[in-house]
Amino acid sequence: MRRPLIAGNWKMNGLSADAVALAGALRDRLDGLEGVDRVVCPPHIHLAAVAGELAQSAIAVGAQNCADAPQGARTGEVAADMVADAGARYVILGHSERRQYYGEDEALIAARCGQALAAGLRPILCVGETLEAREGDRTEATVAEQIHGVLDRLGAEGLGEGVVAYEPVWAIGTGRTATAEQAQQVHGFIRGQLAERLGGSAADAMRILYGGSMKADNAEALLAQPDVDGGLIGGASLQADSFAAICAAAARG
Ligand SMILES: O=C[C@H](O)COP(=O)(O)O
């Protein structure tokens, strides 16, 4: 059985005091909850402060990106080992906002992923189709290209102990969630693609998260699907009560 994972992507929100306060509130609410892994991903600049606040808790910390090179002349980038040094154990890579606003493609995402693995971080590789692709019946083709585009370059090691997050772009921040059936259909497809590359047992062990307007009131139905192993939560991760409620739903499932 795969243990569920609920990850909060705080995106570009909050000053340092807000980040530490949210981390502390989550620590207090989630203390003692069994049966679910949880991670919060603050902006880089708050990583160390949040990791310090969560040091004695069961909440791990993740970053929202890492550089595609180990060090040197990469102005504005943050290396994977710096992220790890700040206390992160996970890193989100290939988020659709990075693809859309910063032009990240599979080659760049794979390079970032390779750096993350070398630094001992667990990648959270995001994939997902636009509304245009879904309406053009290109959901599976899009997701397959994003997965294979990265795995082709990473080789046999794959994503290590990382996870995949399926985030339909049309559901992110829109309040429009994929139905449980739509999510399961794509998650099952992703697991099949992973099995082709990594083998059945590695694919069976890998967690596939759903992201896109997951909230306390729809989490249970999504998490009940056999191939939905958790969530990557944006807006609802910024409120301690709603993130804690989603974690509790995952723990019950
Ligand atoms: O990384 C998280 C996703 O982009 C989902 O964001 P959302 O929950 O605000 O729709």
The ligand as a Tripos MOL2 file, in Angstrom:
@<TRIPOS>MOLECULE
LIG
   10     9     1     0     0
SMALL
NO_CHARGES

@<TRIPOS>ATOM
      1 O1          0.7510   23.2500   -6.9230 O.2       1 LIG1
      2 C1         -0.4560   23.3550   -6.6780 C.2       1 LIG1
      3 C2         -1.4110   23.5200   -7.7420 C.3       1 LIG1
      4 O2         -0.9970   24.4510   -8.6780 O.3       1 LIG1
      5 C3         -2.8340   23.6180   -7.3190 C.3       1 LIG1
      6 O3         -3.1910   24.9320   -6.9410 O.3       1 LIG1
      7 P1         -4.6790   25.1910   -6.3980 P.3       1 LIG1
      8 O4         -4.9170   24.1820   -5.3180 O.co2     1 LIG1
      9 O5         -4.6740   26.5850   -5.9150 O.co2     1 LIG1
     10 O6         -5.5980   24.9640   -7.5600 O.co2     1 LIG1
@<TRIPOS>BOND
     1     1     2 2
     2     2     3 1
     3     3     4 1
     4     3     5 1
     5     5     6 1
     6     6     7 1
     7     7     8 2
     8     7     9 1
     9     7    10 1
@<TRIPOS>SUBSTRUCTURE
     1 LIG1         1 GROUP 0 **** ****
